[in-house]
Amino acid sequence: MKWLNWTKKIFKNETIEMNNPKLLEWLGIDSGSPKDKMSEATYFACLKIMAESIGKLPLKMYQSTDKGTVKSDKSEMYTMLNLRPNPNMTSTTFWSTVEMNRNHYGNAYVWCRYKGPVLLDLWIMPSADVSIVMDDAGVFGDVGSIWYRYTDSKTNKQYTFNSDEVMHFKTSTTFDGITGVPIRDILKSTIDGSLESQKFMNNLYKTGLTGKAVLEYTGDLDATAKARLVKGFEDFSNGSKNAGKIIPVPLGMKLVPLDIKLTDSQFFELKKYSSLQIAAAFGIKPNQINDYEKSSYASAEAQNLSFYVDTLLYPLKQYEEEITYKIQSEKLTSDGYFFKFNVAVILRADLKTQMESVTKGVSNGIYTLNDGRGFFDLPAEDGGDVLMVNGNMIPATMVGTQYQKGGEK
């Protein structure tokens, strides 16, 4: 009852509708909610492509040693990040959600929950509920340190975490190096224009693809009769159920339709141009949003390589650097441990090309036999960990010695 009286006091006996901005603000709902932006088809498709691309890449842990890069022996930490970051999410869902927040809000935040020095699990904090605090006065510690304040929208409780407890992923568009700018803010006018064009098309379909019309008549009608006459025509013409039917016009009146020609206004060309602009802001190629008019790629492998180099390489490098720095201790980092996404899953060629490249690698001593079998998820065999090369090959430093005296030895 107190809640109801308080609400009445706030709204001063106004009729409260569910889309009332005041009510939405009080409930903690953004009136310009992400759902409105995400209803734009191209924007949603770009978010989906980026999120799924990051989610499908396995996260590997390696160690740099004197003998080269080897797989990490820290199985517990590797299992958490690559299998189940927390009890509620798989690794695929976790990283795709982080990427979705990073692009849509400009920043994504992951809380690392520790028990002493042991990392227990990872939790995604809703980006809209997190604010960044710069400690210029050194109130909480070192001057210039960064803190993250999270406000639980359900309990309204506030939690403060230092930068060591939070992994922060941002877009490439940042002017201070601390916070990223959401793509939807940069493309606000373009996305809003695309949404309006889609609403226009939806309304056009609802009216049976018929536009406005002018009703000509001779005589004088009062306001009531005029409104009744217009309403009768609108009721008959609106809706797809009456599309294509004959409209009855009273004697002495003439209904002149106002033709809507989308080709004259270049409606579809402008809509397509807006879609390409949105995709370009994400780094998404036109062929990935089903625009194949000017595709110049020779194969699917070339498309994937271009997508990796031009689009995914930057966020992947940021993910790897942030995870390695925030998750590991200084000792592990100094010992050469690091995390890296396995991009081979998107750069994988067809089976014939894979077989030929692996065969060449094994026969030329680049891979062992078991390494080659591992590419095709086959079990290792005894004696398969030895590098093998062609017997008629010699070291480069010995080229020509066979022609010298005694060279046959």
Backbone torsions as a table, in degrees:
resi	resn	phi	psi	omega
1	MET	NA	-40.1	177.3
2	LYS	-61.7	-39.1	179.6
3	TRP	-62.9	-40.7	-179.3
4	LEU	-66.8	-43.3	178.9
5	ASN	-64.2	-39.0	178.9
6	TRP	-64.8	-39.7	179.2
7	THR	-64.8	-42.2	179.1
8	LYS	-62.6	-37.8	179.3
9	LYS	-65.1	-39.5	-179.1
10	ILE	-66.7	-43.8	-174.5
11	PHE	-93.4	-1.6	172.7
12	LYS	52.6	53.7	175.8
13	ASN	61.9	20.2	174.9
14	GLU	-75.8	156.5	173.2
15	THR	-76.0	116.5	-173.8
16	ILE	-90.4	118.1	175.7
17	GLU	-104.1	158.7	-176.4
18	MET	-66.8	-23.6	179.3
19	ASN	-99.0	14.3	177.1
20	ASN	-64.5	124.3	-177.1
21	PRO	-58.1	-35.4	179.8
22	LYS	-65.2	-43.7	179.6
23	LEU	-65.4	-42.6	179.4
24	LEU	-62.9	-38.9	179.4
25	GLU	-66.7	-41.1	180.0
26	TRP	-66.5	-34.6	179.2
27	LEU	-79.4	-5.5	179.3
28	GLY	82.7	22.3	-179.9
29	ILE	-105.4	127.7	179.3
30	ASP	-73.2	121.2	-178.3
31	SER	-65.3	-30.4	172.2
32	GLY	-96.0	59.2	-167.9
33	SER	-64.7	157.5	178.4
34	PRO	-57.5	-26.6	-177.8
35	LYS	-61.5	-35.2	179.6
36	ASP	-63.9	-44.3	178.9
37	LYS	-67.0	-41.3	-175.8
38	MET	-72.3	-12.1	176.2
39	SER	-74.6	-12.6	173.3
40	GLU	-73.7	122.9	-168.1
41	ALA	-60.6	-46.7	-177.0
42	THR	-67.1	-41.6	179.2
43	TYR	-61.9	-44.7	178.5
44	PHE	-64.7	-41.2	-179.8
45	ALA	-61.4	-39.9	179.6
46	CYS	-67.5	-42.3	175.8
47	LEU	-59.5	-42.8	-178.3
48	LYS	-65.6	-43.7	-179.2
49	ILE	-63.0	-45.5	-179.1
50	MET	-66.3	-44.0	-178.4
51	ALA	-64.7	-45.2	-178.9
52	GLU	-69.6	-32.4	179.4
53	SER	-65.4	-41.7	177.7
54	ILE	-71.0	-39.8	-177.0
55	GLY	-65.6	-29.2	-176.4
56	LYS	-83.8	-7.3	-177.9
57	LEU	-88.8	122.1	175.8
58	PRO	-67.3	138.7	177.9
59	LEU	-95.5	119.0	-176.4
60	LYS	-108.1	153.9	176.4
61	MET	-118.2	128.0	-176.7
62	TYR	-127.5	171.7	174.6
63	GLN	-138.2	132.1	176.0
64	SER	-86.3	121.9	-179.0
65	THR	-124.3	178.8	177.8
66	ASP	-65.0	-22.9	-179.3
67	LYS	-97.3	10.0	180.0
68	GLY	110.2	-167.8	-178.2
69	THR	-86.2	128.1	179.9
70	VAL	-128.1	162.1	177.5
71	LYS	-67.9	145.2	-176.7
72	SER	-71.9	150.8	176.0
73	ASP	-99.9	5.3	178.7
74	LYS	-87.1	77.9	-170.9
75	SER	-67.8	-35.9	-176.6
76	GLU	-65.4	-47.3	179.7
77	MET	-66.1	-40.9	179.4
78	TYR	-63.8	-42.0	-179.2
79	THR	-63.2	-39.6	-179.4
80	MET	-62.6	-48.6	-175.4
81	LEU	-76.1	-28.8	-175.2
82	ASN	-99.2	-12.0	-176.0
83	LEU	-122.2	-54.8	-173.9
84	ARG	-149.0	89.7	179.5
85	PRO	-62.5	-30.0	175.1
86	ASN	-150.5	166.6	-174.9
87	PRO	-61.5	-19.0	-174.2
88	ASN	-98.3	-11.6	-172.6
89	MET	-133.4	140.7	167.7
90	THR	-79.3	167.6	179.1
91	SER	-62.6	-38.6	-180.0
92	THR	-61.8	-48.8	179.3
93	THR	-64.8	-39.9	-176.5
94	PHE	-61.3	-54.7	-174.3
95	TRP	-73.0	-30.7	175.8
96	SER	-68.9	-34.9	176.4
97	THR	-67.7	-41.1	176.5
98	VAL	-59.4	-43.9	-179.5
99	GLU	-67.0	-36.9	177.6
100	MET	-61.8	-44.7	178.3
101	ASN	-67.1	-38.4	-178.6
102	ARG	-60.8	-43.7	-178.2
103	ASN	-76.9	-41.0	-173.9
104	HIS	-77.8	-40.3	-178.5
105	TYR	-99.6	-10.5	-178.0
106	GLY	90.0	-20.0	-178.1
107	ASN	-146.0	143.6	174.9
108	ALA	-129.3	138.5	-174.5
109	TYR	-125.4	132.6	178.6
110	VAL	-124.6	121.7	178.4
111	TRP	-87.1	125.8	178.2
112	CYS	-95.8	110.4	-176.7
113	ARG	-90.6	119.0	-177.9
114	TYR	-110.6	153.3	166.7
115	LYS	-124.5	95.0	-170.2
116	GLY	70.5	-132.2	177.7
117	PRO	-86.6	-2.3	-174.7
118	VAL	-92.4	126.9	176.3
119	LEU	-79.9	121.1	-177.8
120	LEU	-88.6	-51.7	-178.5
121	ASP	-165.4	175.4	-178.6
122	LEU	-123.1	138.8	-178.4
123	TRP	-132.5	135.6	177.9
124	ILE	-84.3	124.9	175.6
125	MET	-93.5	130.5	178.6
126	PRO	-53.8	125.4	-173.9
127	SER	-61.0	-34.1	-178.5
128	ALA	-69.1	-17.1	-176.4
129	ASP	-102.5	7.6	-177.1
130	VAL	-115.1	135.1	174.8
131	SER	-126.0	146.3	-178.4
132	ILE	-97.9	130.8	-179.7
133	VAL	-116.5	124.8	176.2
134	MET	-97.7	117.3	-177.2
135	ASP	-85.1	82.8	-178.6
136	ASP	-72.8	-25.7	-176.2
137	ALA	-96.0	-5.3	-179.6
138	GLY	72.8	32.0	-178.7
139	VAL	-66.7	-42.3	-176.5
140	PHE	-95.4	-9.4	-177.2
141	GLY	167.8	-130.9	-178.9
142	ASP	-67.0	145.5	177.3
143	VAL	-67.2	132.5	179.7
144	GLY	87.0	4.4	178.8
145	SER	-73.3	155.7	-176.9
146	ILE	-108.3	135.3	177.1
147	TRP	-126.3	152.6	-179.6
148	TYR	-117.4	124.1	-179.1
149	ARG	-107.0	119.2	-179.6
150	TYR	-109.8	128.5	178.7
151	THR	-110.4	115.2	178.8
152	ASP	-69.5	116.0	-176.3
153	SER	-67.6	-18.8	-178.4
154	LYS	-87.8	-43.6	-177.5
155	THR	-102.5	-11.0	-178.2
156	ASN	64.7	17.4	176.1
157	LYS	-83.1	148.5	-179.9
158	GLN	-111.3	139.5	178.3
159	TYR	-128.1	140.0	-179.7
160	THR	-118.8	129.8	-178.8
161	PHE	-124.2	144.2	174.3
162	ASN	-81.9	168.7	-172.9
163	SER	-64.8	-23.3	179.7
164	ASP	-72.0	-19.1	-178.0
165	GLU	-95.1	-7.2	-173.3
166	VAL	-126.3	127.8	169.7
167	MET	-90.8	126.2	-174.6
168	HIS	-117.6	117.7	178.7
169	PHE	-113.8	129.9	-175.3
170	LYS	-128.3	164.4	176.3
171	THR	-72.8	168.7	179.6
172	SER	-72.8	-16.0	179.2
173	THR	-89.8	98.2	178.0
174	THR	-145.3	138.7	-176.8
175	PHE	-107.5	-7.3	176.6
176	ASP	-124.5	-2.9	-179.4
177	GLY	76.9	-0.9	-178.2
178	ILE	-106.1	-49.9	-178.6
179	THR	-115.9	144.0	177.4
180	GLY	-94.5	153.6	179.3
181	VAL	-97.6	127.6	179.4
182	PRO	-62.6	143.3	178.5
183	ILE	-64.4	-34.4	-178.8
184	ARG	-66.2	-26.5	176.5
185	ASP	-74.4	-38.5	179.6
186	ILE	-68.0	-37.6	-177.6
187	LEU	-102.7	27.9	-173.9
188	LYS	-55.8	-50.0	-177.5
189	SER	-66.2	-37.3	-179.5
190	THR	-68.1	-44.3	-179.8
191	ILE	-67.9	-40.8	178.1
192	ASP	-62.2	-39.3	177.5
193	GLY	-64.0	-39.6	178.2
194	SER	-66.5	-37.5	177.6
195	LEU	-65.1	-40.9	178.9
196	GLU	-65.9	-38.9	178.4
197	SER	-65.6	-35.6	177.5
198	GLN	-69.1	-39.3	176.5
199	LYS	-62.8	-39.0	178.0
200	PHE	-60.7	-44.4	179.0
201	MET	-65.6	-39.7	178.7
202	ASN	-62.1	-43.9	178.4
203	ASN	-65.6	-34.6	178.7
204	LEU	-66.0	-39.4	177.0
205	TYR	-66.6	-38.1	-179.0
206	LYS	-63.9	-31.9	179.9
207	THR	-91.2	16.6	177.8
208	GLY	70.0	29.6	-179.8
209	LEU	59.9	29.9	175.6
210	THR	-112.1	140.0	-178.9
211	GLY	-94.2	-164.0	178.8
212	LYS	-72.7	161.5	179.9
213	ALA	-140.5	158.0	178.2
214	VAL	-107.8	127.8	179.4
215	LEU	-100.5	114.4	178.8
216	GLU	-98.3	133.8	177.0
217	TYR	-153.0	157.3	179.3
218	THR	-106.7	126.2	-179.3
219	GLY	131.1	-174.9	-177.5
220	ASP	-127.5	126.7	179.3
221	LEU	-118.4	141.8	175.9
222	ASP	-75.4	172.8	-174.9
223	ALA	-61.9	-37.7	-178.8
224	THR	-66.6	-46.5	-179.5
225	ALA	-65.7	-38.3	179.3
226	LYS	-64.3	-45.2	179.9
227	ALA	-63.7	-38.9	179.8
228	ARG	-66.9	-39.0	179.4
229	LEU	-65.7	-45.1	179.8
230	VAL	-64.8	-41.2	-179.6
231	LYS	-62.9	-37.1	178.7
232	GLY	-63.0	-42.4	178.3
233	PHE	-67.8	-40.1	-179.6
234	GLU	-66.1	-40.8	179.0
235	ASP	-62.7	-34.7	-178.3
236	PHE	-78.2	-37.4	-174.6
237	SER	-84.3	-26.2	-178.4
238	ASN	-74.8	145.8	175.5
239	GLY	93.7	145.4	-178.0
240	SER	-71.5	-18.3	-177.5
241	LYS	-68.2	-24.5	179.8
242	ASN	-101.8	4.0	-178.9
243	ALA	-63.5	131.2	178.1
244	GLY	87.5	-7.2	-179.9
245	LYS	-84.6	158.2	179.6
246	ILE	-77.4	133.7	179.5
247	ILE	-93.6	120.5	178.8
248	PRO	-74.7	127.3	-179.7
249	VAL	-115.2	125.8	179.8
250	PRO	-59.1	158.2	-179.6
251	LEU	-62.8	134.5	179.4
252	GLY	89.8	-0.1	179.4
253	MET	-117.5	156.5	-178.5
254	LYS	-138.9	127.4	179.8
255	LEU	-102.6	113.7	-177.8
256	VAL	-108.8	110.6	-179.4
257	PRO	-72.7	146.4	173.6
258	LEU	-96.3	106.3	-174.8
259	ASP	-64.5	134.9	174.8
260	ILE	-110.6	107.6	-180.0
261	LYS	-109.1	105.2	-177.9
262	LEU	-66.1	-25.8	179.9
263	THR	-69.5	-34.2	-179.4
264	ASP	-66.7	-36.0	-179.7
265	SER	-89.6	3.8	-178.3
266	GLN	51.9	43.7	-175.1
267	PHE	-61.0	-50.4	-175.1
268	PHE	-71.1	-32.0	177.5
269	GLU	-65.5	-42.7	179.3
270	LEU	-67.4	-38.4	178.5
271	LYS	-64.7	-40.3	178.4
272	LYS	-66.6	-38.8	178.8
273	TYR	-63.7	-40.2	177.8
274	SER	-63.3	-39.6	178.8
275	SER	-62.7	-41.3	179.2
276	LEU	-66.8	-34.4	177.3
277	GLN	-65.6	-43.6	179.3
278	ILE	-63.6	-44.2	180.0
279	ALA	-63.5	-39.1	-179.1
280	ALA	-64.5	-34.7	179.0
281	ALA	-64.7	-30.1	176.8
282	PHE	-85.2	-14.3	-172.9
283	GLY	82.6	17.1	-179.7
284	ILE	-84.2	134.9	-179.9
285	LYS	-76.2	149.3	-180.0
286	PRO	-56.2	-36.1	-179.1
287	ASN	-65.8	-22.0	-179.8
288	GLN	-79.2	-15.4	172.9
289	ILE	-110.0	29.0	172.9
290	ASN	67.2	32.9	173.8
291	ASP	-111.5	101.2	-174.5
292	TYR	-108.1	16.2	-175.6
293	GLU	-64.6	-41.5	-175.3
294	LYS	-119.0	34.5	-179.9
295	SER	-71.2	129.5	-177.1
296	SER	-120.3	16.1	-178.1
297	TYR	-86.5	139.6	-177.7
298	ALA	-79.6	-24.7	-176.5
299	SER	-157.5	170.1	177.3
300	ALA	-65.3	-33.5	178.9
301	GLU	-63.1	-39.3	178.6
302	ALA	-66.3	-37.1	176.8
303	GLN	-63.0	-46.8	-179.3
304	ASN	-64.4	-39.0	179.1
305	LEU	-64.5	-42.3	178.9
306	SER	-65.0	-40.1	178.4
307	PHE	-64.2	-39.7	179.3
308	TYR	-66.2	-49.1	-175.5
309	VAL	-69.6	-44.6	-172.6
310	ASP	-85.4	-24.4	-171.5
311	THR	-120.6	-51.7	-171.6
312	LEU	-84.3	-23.9	-172.4
313	LEU	-60.2	-42.2	-179.0
314	TYR	-64.4	-55.8	180.0
315	PRO	-62.6	-34.8	179.0
316	LEU	-64.0	-42.2	178.3
317	LYS	-62.9	-39.8	178.4
318	GLN	-65.5	-43.6	177.6
319	TYR	-58.6	-49.0	-176.1
320	GLU	-62.9	-41.3	-179.7
321	GLU	-67.8	-43.4	-178.2
322	GLU	-68.0	-42.7	-179.7
323	ILE	-64.7	-46.1	-179.3
324	THR	-61.7	-40.5	-175.8
325	TYR	-76.1	-40.4	-173.3
326	LYS	-86.8	-32.8	-174.7
327	ILE	-82.4	-41.1	-174.0
328	GLN	-86.5	156.2	171.9
329	SER	-79.2	165.1	179.2
330	GLU	-62.5	-32.4	-179.9
331	LYS	-66.6	-44.5	179.1
332	LEU	-62.7	-39.8	179.7
333	THR	-65.6	-41.6	178.8
334	SER	-68.3	-25.7	177.2
335	ASP	-80.9	-0.3	174.1
336	GLY	96.2	9.6	179.6
337	TYR	-79.1	142.6	178.1
338	PHE	-158.5	161.8	179.1
339	PHE	-108.1	146.9	-178.4
340	LYS	-153.5	135.4	176.4
341	PHE	-78.2	140.2	179.0
342	ASN	-87.4	99.5	-176.3
343	VAL	-83.0	-0.8	-179.3
344	ALA	-63.7	-21.9	-178.1
345	VAL	-69.8	-24.9	177.8
346	ILE	-101.7	-15.2	179.0
347	LEU	-100.0	8.8	-176.8
348	ARG	-68.6	133.3	-180.0
349	ALA	-88.0	-176.3	177.5
350	ASP	-69.1	166.2	-172.4
351	LEU	-60.2	-39.6	-179.0
352	LYS	-64.1	-45.3	-179.9
353	THR	-65.7	-40.3	177.7
354	GLN	-60.3	-45.5	-178.1
355	MET	-63.0	-42.1	-178.8
356	GLU	-66.1	-43.2	-178.1
357	SER	-68.5	-40.2	178.9
358	VAL	-67.4	-39.8	178.8
359	THR	-61.2	-42.8	178.4
360	LYS	-65.3	-39.6	179.2
361	GLY	-64.1	-40.1	179.8
362	VAL	-70.1	-44.5	-176.0
363	SER	-70.9	-20.2	179.7
364	ASN	-103.8	13.4	173.6
365	GLY	77.5	13.0	177.5
366	ILE	-80.3	-42.9	176.7
367	TYR	-115.5	152.5	168.2
368	THR	-82.3	170.0	179.1
369	LEU	-61.2	-40.5	179.7
370	ASN	-69.9	-31.6	174.0
371	ASP	-61.6	-45.0	179.2
372	GLY	-63.5	-40.7	178.0
373	ARG	-66.5	-31.6	179.8
374	GLY	-66.1	-28.9	177.7
375	PHE	-61.9	-28.1	-178.0
376	PHE	-108.3	19.8	177.1
377	ASP	57.5	38.0	177.3
378	LEU	-101.7	149.4	-178.2
379	PRO	-69.0	154.9	178.3
380	ALA	-73.0	153.2	179.8
381	GLU	-118.3	153.4	177.4
382	ASP	-62.2	135.2	-179.7
383	GLY	79.6	5.5	-176.8
384	GLY	-90.5	5.2	-179.0
385	ASP	-100.1	16.7	-179.7
386	VAL	-104.0	131.8	176.1
387	LEU	-72.0	134.1	-177.7
388	MET	-124.9	138.8	178.4
389	VAL	-134.0	166.7	179.0
390	ASN	-67.5	136.5	-174.6
391	GLY	-69.7	-20.1	-178.0
392	ASN	-89.7	11.8	178.7
393	MET	-97.6	146.1	179.4
394	ILE	-129.0	159.2	176.9
395	PRO	-61.1	149.9	-178.2
396	ALA	-62.1	-29.3	-179.0
397	THR	-72.4	-13.5	-177.3
398	MET	-105.3	4.4	-179.1
399	VAL	-64.2	128.0	178.3
400	GLY	96.9	-16.2	-178.2
401	THR	-69.3	-21.3	-178.8
402	GLN	-69.8	-15.6	-179.4
403	TYR	-94.5	-5.0	179.1
404	GLN	-85.0	163.4	179.1
405	LYS	-64.4	127.8	-177.9
406	GLY	83.4	5.8	-177.2
407	GLY	-66.0	-23.4	-178.9
408	GLU	-67.2	-14.0	177.8
409	LYS	-83.6	NA	NA
